[in-house]
């Protein structure tokens, strides 16, 4: 799944256990500009550092997975939790409208190679 928006807030990395870390952030998503949504997502483990090169106010495209899990509390009541787990982020300035991010990156690499080959 992919979402485009403006970074609204970036939180510090949280070391939940010795072997698990997460870093949450909020994207202001404005499919309808009159009613923007503030969507909290997270990066986990080694992906937490991906946010280091981004700033609040920067427009980005985020690839993410929707995760869900069931937990039964001590009283036997089932509870459900959802998580938006991001795995890739890129600046909109580096994207080509209407072209998937991976193809846009490949197009950029190709065009850079062509420009480098010019004799002037």
C-alpha positions as CSV (number, residue, x, y, z in Angstrom):
1,X,0.0,0.0,0.0
2,X,1.2,3.5,-0.7
3,X,0.3,6.9,0.7
4,X,1.5,10.4,-0.1
5,X,1.4,13.3,2.3
6,X,3.3,15.8,4.4
7,X,5.4,14.7,7.4
8,X,3.5,16.3,10.3
9,X,5.5,14.9,13.2
10,X,8.4,12.6,13.9
11,X,8.9,10.9,17.2
12,X,12.0,9.5,18.8
13,X,13.0,5.9,18.4
14,X,11.6,3.7,21.2
15,X,13.5,0.6,22.3
16,X,10.5,-1.6,23.4
17,X,12.6,-4.7,24.3
18,X,16.2,-5.7,23.9
19,X,15.4,-7.0,20.4
20,X,12.6,-4.7,19.2
21,X,12.6,-1.0,18.4
22,X,10.1,1.2,16.7
23,X,9.8,4.9,15.5
24,X,6.5,6.5,14.9
25,X,5.7,9.4,12.7
26,X,2.5,11.2,11.4
27,X,1.6,12.0,7.8
28,X,-0.9,14.7,7.0
29,X,-2.9,13.1,4.2
30,X,-5.2,15.3,2.3
31,X,-7.2,13.4,-0.2
32,X,-9.9,16.0,0.5
33,X,-8.0,19.3,1.4
34,X,-11.0,20.5,3.4
35,X,-10.7,17.5,5.8
36,X,-7.0,16.4,6.1
37,X,-6.3,13.2,8.0
38,X,-3.4,12.8,10.4
39,X,-2.2,9.2,10.1
40,X,0.3,7.7,12.5
41,X,2.6,5.0,11.2
42,X,5.7,3.3,12.4
43,X,9.0,2.0,11.2
44,X,10.5,-1.0,13.1
45,X,14.0,-2.4,13.7
46,X,16.6,-1.2,11.2
47,X,14.1,0.8,9.3
48,X,13.8,3.3,12.2
49,X,16.8,5.3,10.9
50,X,15.1,5.9,7.5
51,X,13.4,9.0,9.0
52,X,16.7,10.6,9.9
53,X,17.0,12.2,6.5
54,X,13.5,13.7,6.4
55,X,12.0,16.8,8.1
56,X,8.6,18.0,9.3
57,X,6.8,19.7,6.4
58,X,8.4,17.6,3.7
59,X,6.1,15.9,1.2
60,X,6.8,12.1,0.9
61,X,5.5,8.9,-0.4
62,X,5.4,6.0,2.1
63,X,5.0,2.3,1.3
64,X,3.4,0.4,4.2
65,X,1.7,-2.7,5.3
66,X,-1.5,-2.9,7.3
67,X,-0.9,-5.3,10.2
68,X,-3.5,-6.6,12.7
69,X,-3.5,-8.9,15.6
70,X,-5.9,-10.5,18.1
71,X,-5.2,-10.6,21.9
72,X,-7.3,-12.2,24.6
73,X,-7.1,-10.3,27.8
74,X,-7.0,-12.1,31.3
75,X,-10.8,-11.9,31.5
76,X,-11.2,-13.8,28.2
77,X,-12.3,-10.8,26.1
78,X,-10.8,-10.7,22.6
79,X,-9.2,-7.4,21.6
80,X,-8.0,-6.4,18.2
81,X,-5.1,-4.1,17.3
82,X,-4.1,-2.5,14.0
83,X,-0.7,-1.1,13.0
84,X,0.4,0.8,9.9
85,X,3.9,-0.5,9.4
86,X,6.0,1.5,6.9
87,X,8.9,-0.1,5.1
88,X,10.0,2.5,2.6
89,X,9.9,6.3,2.4
90,X,10.9,8.7,-0.4
91,X,10.6,12.4,-1.1
92,X,8.0,13.5,-3.6
93,X,10.6,15.7,-5.2
94,X,12.3,12.5,-6.4
95,X,9.1,11.0,-7.9
96,X,7.5,11.2,-11.3
97,X,3.7,11.8,-11.1
98,X,1.7,8.7,-12.2
99,X,4.7,6.4,-12.2
100,X,5.3,3.9,-9.4
101,X,8.2,4.9,-7.2
102,X,10.4,1.9,-8.2
103,X,10.0,2.8,-11.9
104,X,10.6,6.5,-11.2
105,X,13.9,5.6,-9.4
106,X,15.0,3.4,-12.3
107,X,14.1,6.2,-14.8
108,X,16.2,8.6,-12.7
109,X,19.2,6.2,-12.7
110,X,18.9,5.7,-16.5
111,X,18.6,9.4,-17.2
112,X,21.6,10.2,-15.0
113,X,23.7,7.7,-16.9
114,X,22.7,9.3,-20.2
115,X,23.5,12.8,-19.0
116,X,26.9,11.6,-17.8
117,X,27.7,10.2,-21.2
118,X,27.2,13.6,-23.0
119,X,30.5,15.1,-24.3
120,X,29.7,18.6,-23.2
